[in-house]
Every structure is written in C-alpha cells, then in structure tokens.
Amino acid sequence: MANTDKVRFKFFIPDARVLGAEEVASLPPEKKEKAAGKDGVWIDMVCPDKSCVAADGNISVPALGKESETKRGTWLNLFCPEGSCEIDEPTDIP
C-alpha cells in the first residue's frame, strides 16, 4: 500500500534547471543507481565556490518559498509575538 500521508514542499530554486533525457543518460552509473526506482527529477543548480556544500558533505539548496531555519515559525509569530511565550527564567512561567 502506498503512503498517502507524505508531506510535499513546493519551492523555487534560483539558477536551477531540470536535466534533459540525454543529460540524465550521461550521468555516472553510481548516481543513477542511487535513484533507480525512485520518483523524482534530476536538477542542475549553480553553487558558486562550493558554498552550498557543508564540511560534512551535506548539500544546502538555496530555495525561495520556505522559511529560514533561523526564523521563528508561523505559529510562534502568530500566537507568541516578540517572544511572549519564551521561558528563560523560572519567574517567566505565567
């Protein structure tokens, strides 16, 4: 049975494009093996000076349409403006 509870994200990746069929066919076999049998799209994106590759080898994709990890979430911004729900000291508990 297929998992229908998947979370999907829609966002725009600047300076990126979808690889054509010939480009996908010319990818190294080890790359194609990792994606074999999986749904998805091969994308080519600009990463100046390897700035999107972390020291641990993970890739950070600059995308528009998602919030920054350093920003507070929508729930906190709506229901806890200006840090009103944050508890830093025991005396902060209402």
C-alpha positions, 0 to 999 in steps of 0.5 A, a space after each residue: 500500500 502506498 503512503 498517502 500521508 507524505 508531506 510535499 514542499 513546493 519551492 523555487 530554486 534560483 539558477 536551477 534547471 531540470 536535466 534533459 533525457 540525454 543529460 540524465 543518460 550521461 550521468 555516472 552509473 553510481 548516481 543513477 543507481 542511487 535513484 533507480 526506482 525512485 520518483 523524482 527529477 534530476 536538477 542542475 543548480 549553480 553553487 558558486 565556490 562550493 558554498 552550498 556544500 557543508 564540511 560534512 558533505 551535506 548539500 544546502 539548496 538555496 530555495 525561495 518559498 520556505 522559511 529560514 531555519 533561523 526564523 521563528 515559525 508561523 505559529 510562534 509569530 502568530 500566537 507568541 509575538 516578540 517572544 511572549 511565550 519564551 521561558 528563560 527564567 523560572 519567574 517567566 512561567 505565567 
